[in-house]
Amino acid sequence: MPFEKGRNKTGGRAPGTPNKVTSERKARLNEILTQIEDKHLAADIDKLSPRDRVRLYADLLEYSIPKLTRAERPPTDLETFYLMSPEEKKMEIERLRNLKDD
């Protein structure tokens, strides 16, 4: 029976239900990584130069702390100024000049 437009979906997993195979693979991969970490990683990291250790730490942080997207971080002063209307820019320049005089 071909799909008919407007007909409701039936069967399959409910939205948001995790895939069992994917969950099992993630768990197994986590076990393997933990074993490698326990046996070798600490010694290998100790052999790195301080600069390389910091670089490694910064690279690994990306996997545990999500990066902020443009919409999530506050705009810089330059970005804010760029988005101002010409009249707002004039007012801001005047405000900054007054701060300098104080």
N, C-alpha and C positions, 0 to 999 in steps of 0.2 A: 504494500500500500504506500503510495508516494506521500510526501509531506504536503499537508494542506495548509495554506496561509490562514492565520488566525486561530489555528488549533493549538491548545496548550501542550507544553512539553510534558511527557510522562517518562518515568523511570530515571535511572542514573543516580549519581550522588547528589545530595542536597548541596546547595551553595555553601562554601566555607568548610565542608567536610575534608579533612586532610587525606591525602593519598597514602595508603598503608605502606606500599612499597617504598615510596619516597621517604617516609618517616623511618622505616627500617634501615634504609641506606644511610641516612643522615646519622642515625644512632651508631651504626657500625663504623662509619668514617670517623666519628667523634672518638670512638674507642681506639682506633688505630692511631689517630693523631695524638691522643693522650699517651699511648705507649711510646711513641717516637719522642714526644716531648720529655717524658720521664727519663728515658734512656740516653738521649743524645743531645737534645736541643740546648739544655743549660750549659753543657760543656762547650758546644759550638759557639754559643753566644759569648761566653767568657773569652773565647779566642779572638773575637772581633775587636777592632779598635773602638775607642769611645765614640768617635764620629759615626762609625758604621752601626754601633749599637743604638744610638739615638735615631738614626735613619730607619733602622728596622722597627724600632718602637713606634715611630710616627707612621710608618707604612701599615703596621698591624692595627693601630688605633682606628684606621678607616673601616675595619671590619667589625669593630665593637661599638663605635660611636658614629652614628650617621652624620654625613656632611650636611651642613646647612645649604639649602637651595637659596637662590636669589630672593625668593619670596619670603623666606623664613628669617633672613638676617636683616637688621635695620640698614637702610641706605647710608652710604658715606656722605660726608658733607658735600663733596664734589658732585655726587649723583643727585643729591637734593637740590643743589644750586642749578645743575643742568636742567632739571625738570621745572624750575620756576618760570613764571611768565616774565617778560622784560620788566614790567613794573615791579614785580616782587624782587627781581635781581637788583634793581636800583635801590629799593628800600633796604635790602640786605647789605649792600655795599656801604650805604650811608650809616647803617647801624654799626658795621665793623669799623668804619672811620671814627665814629664817636667813641668806640671802645678804646681805640688807639690813643685818642686825645686825653683820655682819663688817666 
